Amino acid sequence: MSRNHHHKVILLISCWSVIGFAVQGQEACPPPYSDIMGFQTIKDLNVAMEEKLAEIDVNDANAYNFVLCPDTVFDASVNMIEPVVNANISCGLFDSNQYDCTIRGGGTQVLIQESEREGYKLEQVRFDRLDFDQFT
């Protein structure tokens, strides 16, 4: 692939140990990863982040763990990833290096904006084992 069409992005990764809190809304991933609870669509990931923002205190500086189902291609031409809480977004389990996910398509694949919730400071978003490709 040409350099313009495939980029590996890893942002703010701190060692292999990620400290964070689990979130609701993750489901069992398809086989052979059915032992992993994760998200299969960007839409479901975004909904879970919105729900987490609504339930936490505005002074909460914790990062929350969001697991994407391994070996999945996520269509960013339909929805882009829009983190609204401090988040660790990982392909597969945080303690394993064997998984890979692809965010594919779309003009904007990730959009990080100032929090719409008054008083909440969105300060950190970490991505682990995600490929971003075919963006326009």
Buried (B, 14 or more C-beta within 10 A) or exposed (E): EEEEEBEEEEEEEEEEEBEBEEBEBBEEBBEEBEEBBBBBBBEBBBBBBEBBBEEBEEEBEEBBBBBBBBBBEBBBEEBBBBBBBBBBBBBBBBEBEEBBBBBBBBEEBBEEEEBEBEEBEBEBBBBBBBBBBBBE
